[in-house]
């Protein structure tokens, strides 16, 4: 159950078995069906999720009812609605499993206890924050200046898994395109 989490942690920092044994019980195993909500807009995010199997999508819905996907968390990644979790304020986004998923869940209190008491875990948290910042900057600056064709090419180069594993509707909501436009562009590239 903890094999993937162990690989995730040990690939990022040097960590001994005794420390790993202390970390594991803070994570609870949870199976989720496809399309289950882990968090809804307006709720306060209370958990981090490590994806053993499946995928989590973070998205919001605008006034017109259109979905805009911010991020996908696949296997071997930790995901959460970070600003809601950190600030303990209502989330402006949804978190949903988009495949049957097996997750390791750690609540906010336990997560920050580990950050404060285990230096290696604090280091990993800093890496999570840095990665989230870099990804948000890439997304803002890359996508602002790209036309639709360039966005699809960017995904093909940088995140091809999205196009092979997810529906056109979800990928289109990530790229800010309609599913029809994405389908048309994919057939041309």
C-alpha positions in Angstrom: 0.0 0.0 0.0 2.8 2.4 0.8 5.3 1.3 -1.9 4.6 4.1 -4.3 4.6 6.7 -1.5 8.0 5.4 -0.4 9.4 5.7 -3.9 8.0 9.2 -4.1 9.5 10.3 -0.8 12.9 8.6 -1.2 13.3 9.9 -4.8 13.1 13.5 -3.4 15.2 13.2 -0.2 17.3 10.8 1.9 15.0 9.3 4.4 15.5 6.2 6.6 13.1 3.3 7.2 12.4 4.4 10.8 11.2 7.8 9.6 9.2 6.2 6.8 7.5 3.9 9.4 6.6 7.0 11.4 5.1 8.7 8.3 3.0 5.9 6.9 0.3 5.6 9.6 -0.6 9.3 9.0 -1.8 8.3 5.5 -5.2 6.5 5.2 -6.0 4.3 2.2 -9.1 5.3 0.3 -10.7 3.8 -2.9 -12.8 6.3 -4.9 -15.1 5.6 -7.8 -14.8 7.6 -11.0 -16.2 11.1 -10.8 -16.3 11.3 -7.0 -15.8 14.8 -5.5 -13.1 15.1 -2.9 -13.8 18.8 -2.5 -16.5 21.1 -3.8 -16.3 24.8 -4.4 -17.0 26.7 -1.1 -15.7 23.9 1.1 -12.5 24.1 3.1 -9.9 21.7 1.9 -8.7 19.5 4.8 -6.6 16.9 3.0 -3.6 16.1 0.8 -4.0 13.2 -1.6 -1.3 10.9 -2.8 -2.4 9.2 -6.0 -1.5 5.5 -6.0 -3.8 4.8 -8.9 -6.1 7.0 -11.0 -6.3 10.7 -11.5 -7.6 13.8 -9.7 -8.7 16.9 -11.5 -8.8 20.4 -10.0 -11.3 22.7 -11.8 -13.7 25.5 -11.4 -17.0 26.4 -13.1 -17.6 29.9 -14.4 -20.9 31.8 -14.4 -21.8 30.4 -17.8 -21.5 26.9 -16.4 -18.2 26.1 -18.3 -15.5 24.1 -16.6 -11.9 25.3 -16.6 -9.4 22.7 -15.5 -6.4 24.0 -13.6 -4.5 20.7 -13.1 -4.5 16.9 -13.2 -2.7 14.7 -10.6 -1.8 11.3 -11.9 -0.1 8.4 -10.2 2.8 9.1 -7.9 1.9 12.7 -7.1 0.6 14.6 -4.1 -2.4 16.9 -4.8 -4.7 19.2 -3.0 -6.4 22.6 -3.4 -3.3 24.2 -1.9 -4.6 27.8 -1.2 -7.7 26.5 0.6 -5.6 24.0 2.6 -3.0 26.5 3.6 -5.3 29.4 4.4 -8.1 27.3 5.7 -10.6 29.3 3.6 -13.3 28.1 1.3 -12.0 26.7 -2.0 -12.8 28.3 -5.3 -12.3 25.0 -7.1 -13.5 21.4 -7.2 -11.4 18.3 -6.8 -12.7 15.2 -8.4 -11.5 11.7 -9.3 -11.9 11.2 -13.0 -10.9 7.6 -12.9 -11.5 4.9 -10.3 -8.7 5.9 -7.9 -6.7 4.5 -5.0 -5.5 7.3 -2.8 -3.5 7.8 0.4 -5.1 10.6 2.3 -3.4 12.7 5.0 -5.3 15.4 6.8 -4.0 18.9 7.2 -3.0 18.7 10.8 -1.0 15.5 10.3 0.6 16.8 7.2 1.8 20.0 8.9 2.8 18.0 12.0 5.1 15.9 9.7 6.4 19.1 8.0 7.3 20.6 11.4 8.9 17.5 13.0 10.6 15.7 10.1 13.1 17.9 8.2 12.9 15.6 5.1 9.2 16.0 5.0 9.5 19.8 5.3 12.0 19.7 2.4 9.4 17.7 0.3 6.7 20.3 1.2 9.0 23.0 0.0 9.5 21.1 -3.3 5.7 20.8 -3.6 5.3 24.6 -3.2 8.1 25.4 -5.6 6.7 23.0 -8.2 3.2 24.4 -7.8 4.5 27.9 -8.3 6.6 27.0 -11.3 3.7 25.1 -13.0 1.3 28.0 -12.4 3.8 30.4 -13.9 4.4 28.1 -16.9 0.7 27.8 -17.4 0.1 31.6 -17.2 3.0 32.7 -19.4 3.0 29.8 -21.8 -0.7 29.8 -22.5 -1.2 33.6 -22.6 0.8 34.0 -25.8 0.0 30.7 -27.5 -2.7 30.3 -30.1 -4.9 27.1 -30.1 -2.5 25.1 -32.3 0.5 26.0 -30.2 -1.4 25.0 -27.0 -2.1 21.6 -28.4 1.6 21.2 -29.6 2.7 22.3 -26.1 0.6 19.5 -24.5 1.9 17.0 -27.1 5.5 17.9 -26.1 5.1 18.4 -22.4 2.1 16.4 -21.2 1.2 13.9 -23.9 -0.4 11.6 -21.3 -3.3 14.1 -21.2 -4.2 13.4 -24.8 -4.0 9.6 -24.5 -5.6 9.2 -21.2 -8.3 11.9 -20.8 -11.4 12.9 -22.8 -11.2 15.7 -25.3 -13.7 17.6 -23.0 -11.3 17.6 -20.1 -8.2 18.4 -22.1 -10.0 21.2 -23.8 -11.1 22.7 -20.5 -7.4 22.6 -19.5 -6.3 24.4 -22.7 -9.2 26.9 -22.8 -10.6 25.4 -26.0 -13.8 23.8 -27.0 -13.8 20.0 -27.4 -14.6 20.5 -31.1 -11.7 22.8 -31.7 -9.3 20.4 -29.8 -10.6 17.4 -31.9 -10.1 19.3 -35.1 -6.6 20.4 -34.2 -5.5 17.0 -33.0 -6.5 15.5 -36.4 -4.3 18.2 -38.2 -1.2 17.7 -36.1 
